[in-house]
Each structure stands twice: as C-alpha cells, then as structure tokens.
Amino acid sequence: MDNFITGVYANLAPVEGKSGFTFQEADVTRELTVPGRFDAVANLASPASPRDYMAHPVETLEVGSVGTRNLLEIARRDQARFLLTSTSECYGDPLVHPQVETYWGNVNPVGPRSCYDESKRFAEAITMAYHRTHGVRTNIARIFNTYGPRMKLDDGRVVPQFIDQALRGEPLTIYGDGSQTRSFCYVRDLVDGLYRLMRSEERYPVNLGNPVELTILEFGQRIQELAGSKAGIVFHDLPQDDPKRRKPDISKAKAVLGWEPVVPLEEGLRETIAYFASTPAGPR
C-alpha cells in the first residue's frame, strides 16, 4: 500500500504480477478499507528525507500519528504482528555516542526537523500503548541511514545526491565542513534485520544500522573514487539541528536477533552506483 507522496510505482516492477502480491493505492492517514485476515502489518509509511518531510510537515505528522493508529487497529482486529519502522532521528543531535536504545535523545521539538522526529517518537509511544492496553504483538525498529538501488536521485539524502553529482561529473555538495559522521547500512541487510525483528519477542526499540562510522567528507570521497569522478567538493552552511554524529550501538540486535550487517560499504555502493548509472534519469 502506498499513496506515492514520495514513492514511485516503477519500484514495484520486481514483484508486480507475482503470486501472493497485491497492491492498493491508498493513504494510511485516511479511512482504510482493507479486508483481512492478516498475519502481520508492517508500517513503513512516512517521508524519510529532510527535503520531503520539510515540504510535507503536516502530512508527516499525520502519518506518524493517525496513520500509525489506523494500521495498529488493523493489527488489533486480526490479532496480527505489528512492525513499526522508527528512526535514529528519535535521538536528535545526540549527546550520547554511539546511540543505544535506552538513550532518550536530544530533540528540538519545535525545530524544522521536528515534524519527522516527533512523528516517529509519537508513533513509538502509541505502538507501545497498543501493546500494553490491547495486547497487540508489536516490534519497533530504529533505522539508521540506509541506502541502495531504487532510491530517488532528487530526494535530498546524502547517498543519492552524492552519486547523482559524481555520475554527472559535478562537485559534491557538503554541508558544514564534512566532519559530521554517519553510518550507512545496505538495504539488503536492513530487510533481513526487519524480518528477524518481526519474528522476535522483543517489544522495545531495536537499533538497525551499520556501526561503521564515516565522516561525510570521507564518504563523499569514497563515492567519487568508485564513480571515477574528480570534480572536487563545494561546502555550504550546515542546516539547523543537523546531527553532528550518528552511529548505532547494535549490541541489542546482535544479542536478541543474531543480526549484524554483512554487506561491505564498497560492495553496496558499487551496486547502488551501477543501478543509477544504468538508469541515468533515475526515479524522480
């Protein structure tokens, strides 16, 4: 189910027409007519890039609140498993490093990124409320930066932006001095983690991400090397509330799920760059 506020129908091509797959264009924040019975409900709905959620702040808040409740009601109706995909943005600009699930975060509740941060924090709260009050079998994943084929080139996130600029032979745009850090998890690893989490008995949030930490400057240089670009780098002012460091502590995921990323960064980037190089216009 998708309303295509940020998604594209072309991404469904690998599964369209396959046995067991059906698609419904719908908005989870509106009244849903979804015949059951379901074994599991996976809530991955939400704009996820700063460019998208700042362009749609009200819709982003609605999808985390009204949308999450609508999907929880379906899980409650069918006594189904419910998986919420939350975010490392719940930690805000963290004062604890690396970030562990017991850390409550350092979030600006009225800043420009708050529509996304608070939407996800509310989604976690109502998910736990449905578990405690109605006995819904819930799981919460806090996802760190994820990348891979079929991202949108123009969604403003660092991976597609860097790859787009590198393939076009343009200088990379880096905000700040590039010393801020991120960790990047390949999508195949993330999906494995989500699947394991949904089958687990863990009810509290679990970090899913790659603990290999890189500065944005190092990351950009790595992409330029793989793409064969020597166009250089231009620097711009750092956006408000942009996190200075971001790295997951995945001790819990290892212990509870037996999960950790296995795809090396270079391998994942090569696959992603190859995808975008083969579709120059990209899914825009």
N, C-alpha and C positions, 0 to 999 in steps of 0.2 A: 504494500500500500504506500502511495506517495502522492503528494499534491504538486510536485515539481517546482516548488518555490526556489529550490537550488539544484535539484536533481535533473537528470536528462533521461528520456525514455531509451535512448540508444544503449545505455548501460545494462538494460535488461536482455540484450540480444543473446548472451551466452545461455540463458535459461528459458527464454521465451519458447513456448511450444513443447517444452519437456513435460513428461508425465509427472503429475503431482504439483506443478507450479501454476498458480493463477495470480492475476494482478488486478487490483482495483484502484482506480484513481480517486483519491479521497483526502480530506483534510482531517487529521485526528482531533483537531480542536472543535469540530462540528459534530452534530449528532451522527453516530455511526450505525449503519445497518450491516452488520457482519454476522452472517449465520454461523453458528458453531456446529460441532463442538471442537474446541482447540485444546491441544496438549500443552502448548507453550505460546506466549506472547512476548515478542522481542521489540522493545521500544527504542529504536534508533532515530526517531524523528527529532530534527532540530537543525536550523542553520548552524554551521560549526566554524566558519571563518569570520574573523573580525569584520571584513568588508560586508559580508552577508548579514550578520546579526546587527551590525550598526545601521544597515539600510532597512532592516525589518525588526526594530526593537520590540514593538508591541506583539507582533506575531511570535517572536522568540520567547517572550514571557508567557504567552498563551500556550505554546506547545509544551513548555515545561510544566505548566500548572493544569490547565483544562485538558490538554492532550494527554498528559500522563494519567490523570484521573479517569478519562474515558477508557484508556487501554487497561488500567487496573480493574475497572468494572467488568470488562470482558473476561479477564483472568479470574476474577471473583466468581462470575457467572458460571464459568466452565471448570472451576477448580483447577486452573492451568498454572504452569510455571510462568513467572513474570521476570523478564530481564530488563533492567534499566541501564542504558549506556549513559553514564555521567561523564565527568571530565576532570582533568587535572586543574582546570580553571577554578575549581572549588577551593584550591589552595591560594588563589590570588597571586600576589607578588610575595612568595613565601619567605618567612624568616627562619624556617627550619629546612635543612638540606642534608641529604636528599629528603624528599617528601614521603612521609609514612602515613598510613591511613588514619592513625589516631590524632594527627595534626589537624586543628580546626581551621587553619587558614588565615590569610591576611588579605581580606577582600574589601574593596571600596564599594559600598552598597549603592552609591549614587553616581559613580563614575561612568564614562562612556561604555565600558565593557560590562557594566553591572547587569544589563538585560540578559546576557548569556550566563554570567556567573550565578546570579541569584535565581534564574530559571532552573538551572541544574541543581542548585542547593535545595530549592523548594521541591523539585522532583524527587530528590533523595528522601526528604522529610516525609512526603506523602506516601512514598513507597514503603517506608518503614511503618508509617501509621496504618496502612492497609494490612501489612504483615501482622502487626501487634493486635489490631482491632478485629480484623476479619480472617486472620489465619492464612492470607494469601502467601504462596510459596515464592518468595522474592529473592532476586540477586541484584547487586549493584556493582557495575564496573566503572572505575575511574580511569578513563582512557587518556593517555599522553599522546604527543604528536604521532600521527600515523600517516603513512604515505603509500603510494603505489599506483598502478595503472588505473585509468578511468577517473582520476581527479579532474576537476575543471581547471584549465590553464589560467583563467582570469578570476579565480575566487579570492585572490589576495594572500593565500597562505604561502609560506616561505618555499616549500618544495616546488609546487608548480610554477611559482613566479621565477625562482632561480633557473629552473630547467627551461622555461619559455625564453628567458633572456639569453641564456647560454646558447640555445639552439639557433636563436636569431642573430647571434654574434653581437649582442648588446651588453654594455656594462651591467653588472649585477647591482641592484639597489639594496643597500644595507642601512637599516635604521639604527641610530646611535653609532658607537664605534665598533660594533660587531663583537664585543666581549661578552654579551649576554649569551647564556647557554640554553641548549635544548637537547632532547634525546629523541631519536626517530625510530619508530617501530614499523616494520614492513607489514602490510595489510594481511598477508597470509598468516603471520604469527598472531596478529590480533584476533583474527577469526577463530583460530584454534583456542586462544585464551577465553573468548566469549563462550564458545561451545563447552569447554570444560567447566567454566563458572556456572553456566545454566544447569549443568548436571550435578552440581555440588550442593552441599547443605549449608554453605556459608551465606549468612543473611546480611552481614555488614559489608561496607565497601571494600573492594579489592583493586589495587593499582594494576593496570595492564599497560605496559610500555617497555621500551628498551632502556636499560640503565646506562648505556654507553653515552657519555655526555660530551658534547662538542660545542665550541663557540660558534656563533652564526658566521663569523668570518672564516673559520676553518671549514665549516660545512659548505659555504659558498665556493671556496677554493677547490674542495673535493669535487663538486659538481662541474666546475669549469674544466678540471682536468679530464673527467670522464666524457664530457661533451666536446672536448677539443677546442674550448674557447679561450682566447687570450685578450678579451675585450676590457678587462680591468673591473674596477668597482667604484661606485659612487655612494657617498654617505649622506643620509638625511637625518633630521631630528627624530629622536625616539618618541613614539606615541605615548600618551598618558597612560599610566598604570600597566605598561608593558612589563611582564615579569623579567627580573634580571637573571634568575637561574631557575632551571626546571629539570629535575631528574627524579625518576620514581625509585622508591625503595620497593623492590618486588619480592622481599623475603616471604611475605604472606602468600603471594601467588605460587611461589616455589613450594612452600610447605603444604598449602591446602589443595592446590590444583596440580602440583607436579609440573608447573608451566614456567618456561622462560623463553625468550626469543632465540631462534636458531638461524635466522637469515642474516648473514653479514651485511653491513651497510652498503658496501661496494656492490654486492650482488643485487640487492634490492634496488639501488639507484640505477644500475645498468638496465634492469628490466623496465623500470619506470621511464628512463630516458629513451629506451628503444620504443616503448609504446608511443610516446609523444612524437618521436622522430618519424614514426610510421603514419601518424595522423597529424600533419603539420598544423591544421586549423584547430585541432583539439576539441573536446566537448565544451563549447562555450554557452 
